[in-house]
């Protein structure tokens, strides 16, 4: 299952989806496993992280990226630099 990344996310997309009104999640450097029970779309505000899927795919995400993580995805997160994102769960 792929992770979709638009880099950089355009200002028009941020306005269109009202991303700046979405909740914010923050994390200091660490590693953790995560299973997505529903779709998540997020805009990385600051920092950098690596996502590794069970299928062996690896993605580097960073400030300015719009990332789509699909329902059913199981992955390992490695937060490389203090991380902050706006996020929305579900469709």
N, C-alpha and C positions, 0 to 999 in steps of 0.2 A: 504494500500500500504506500503510495507516494505522498510526500509532503510537498505542497505547492507553495512556491515563493515568488512574489513579485518584488523586484528590487531595482530601484527604489519605488516605494508606493507614491503615486502622484497625489498632489494636493486635491485634485478634483475627486478622486476616489475617497479620500478622507472626508471631504465635505458630503459627498453623495451618500455614504453609509453612516454619517454622524459619528465617526470613530472616536472623536475627542470626548464624546459623552459616555463612552463605554467604561466599565469598571477598569481599575488599574491593579495589576499584580506585580509584586516586586520580589526579588530573590538575590541573595549574596552567592558567590561562587560555591558550588556543591554539585553532587551527582544524585540523581534519583530516577526511579522507574515510574512510568505513567501509562495508564490504559485509558483511552478516550471512549467514554460511554456515549458521547454525542460529539458532533462536529464542533470544532473551535476555529474561529478566525481571529487573528491577533495582529496588531501593529506594534513592532518593536520600537520602543521610545528611546531606550539606551541599553548599552551592553552588547554582549555576544554570547552565543550558546551553540553547542553542537547537539544535534538530535540523531540518534542511531536507532533504526528500526530493527525489528526482529528478523527482517529479510536481509539485513546486512547493509542497507543503504545508510549513508551518512550525509547530513545536511548541516552547513554552517549558516546560522542566521545572525543578523546584526541590526543595529539601529537603522530605521528607515524601511525595513523589510515588512511586507504584508505576507503573513504565513497562514495557510489553510491546512488544518490537521483533521483528518476524516474519522468519523465514528468507527470504532473497531480497531484503530491503530494502537499497537503496543510498542513502546519505545523507551530508550534510556536518554535522559537529559543530562548534559554536562554544561553547567553554567560556568562560563570562562571568565566573564567580567560582570560586575554588578549589573543586574538585569531588571528592566522595567518594561511592561507591555500593557496596552489596552487590549481587552479581549471580549469576545461575544461567543456564547455557547448556543448550540442549536442551529436551526436553519434560518 
